[in-house]
Amino acid sequence: MAESKAKAATRQYRRIVVKLGTSLLTGGSTRLNLEVISRLVDQAAALHQRGHELVIVSSGAIASGREKMGATRKRRDIPFRQVMAAVGQGRLMHLYEQSFDRYGITVAQALLTKSALADRAGYLNARNTLLALMELKVVGIVNENDVLSLDEIEAMKFGDNDNLSAMVANLIDADLLMILTDIGGLYTADPHRHPDARLIPEVPKITARIRQLATRANSSLGTGGMATKLEAASLATASGTTVVIADGREPDVMTRLAGGEALGTRFLPSTGRLDSRKRWILCGLCTAGRLVIDTGAAYALSQQQRSLMPAGIRQAVGSFDRGDIVDIYDTEESYLGCGITNYSSRDIEIIKGAQSGKIGELLGFDYGPEVIHRNNLAVI
């Protein structure tokens, strides 16, 4: 019975994104651990040879650059990190290329930026490239283009490779996202400080209580703690991807997770498969504001698959125009999804709470009865 379940899970997880964090790749030290990288590549190669489509989102470029230059870790200013990323990225890719060469597997580097993916055409170009690589049996090694994106405009940076890995899972419609780190998963408390902390094996839905359990790990090398991993899991599960946060130091962790074994914390998809356009809307790369809606409207969106009408809107937050993407929250501040608005924030402040038939009278024009049409909505 166990074997049949594992086989079913293996079929289910055909397309896999693996995120490898800096703390894992360095083994907690100040330099890349070649033995750790070799073990991880062994597992990735085994999945590739079994027919899985694989994309790796790898941190470690800045750590690699620091090691190469013999640089101190005390400097963390942006220009210095850009230089270290530029020095370390090629070296990191060379290590992956050498390691995968042992199995006759070709790798390709893909450097992504948030600004490029915020554009619909850029999103599709990146998606098509990654899909083509998988079709050619090439393992893509993805990283953020730190040399370009680590600038003063922090809004145009992914923030960490946890979020980038969720975006890649969103891009390629992945079945499974493995976030491999140096901690066993999500615990009831910080296990470094509380020995009695218990691992949470499965999370059906990321609620406010689950978010409260996330505590940032103390790491001088990595940038993402458990809070950012939950953000990543929230995006990926909303796109229909299963997410597992697990300890990458576990023996054969990749192959065991792909086989359906219960390791770490598994986050279940909160929705069925979304089409590419709705996944782009949901990714939140270019969200311009938010709408707060009442209970009735929230029910209509989430349970009845209806459009968002002005009568159910309580508040428009931020300044946005017609055609922008906005987040949607209920009055309890629970995130419901996002969509492309037919009206600006100024217009919505006038028509909120009104029946759709009053729009023309209130505004002097009418773009339709819906503030957000169902076809332009991505609800989690």
Buried (B, 14 or more C-beta within 10 A) or exposed (E): EEEEEBEEBBEEBEBBBBBBBBBBBBBBEBBBBEEBBEBBBBBBBBBBEEEBBBBBBBBBBBBBBBBBEEBEEEEEEEEBBBBBBBBBBBBBBEBBBBBBEEBEBEBBBBBBBBBBBBEBEBBBEBBEBBBEBBEEEBBBBBBBBBBBBBEEEEEBBBBBBBBBBBBBBBBBBBBBBBBBBBBBBBBEEBBEEEEEBEBBEEBEEBEEEBEEBBBEBEBEBBBBBBBBBBBBBBBBBBBBBBBBBBBBBBEBBBBBBBBBBEBBBBBEBBBEEBEBBBBBBBBBBBBBBBBBBBEEBBBBBBEEEBBBBBBBBBBBEEEBEBEBBBBBBBEEEEBBBBBBBBBBBEBBEBBBEBEBEBBEEBBEEBBEBBBBBBEBBBBB
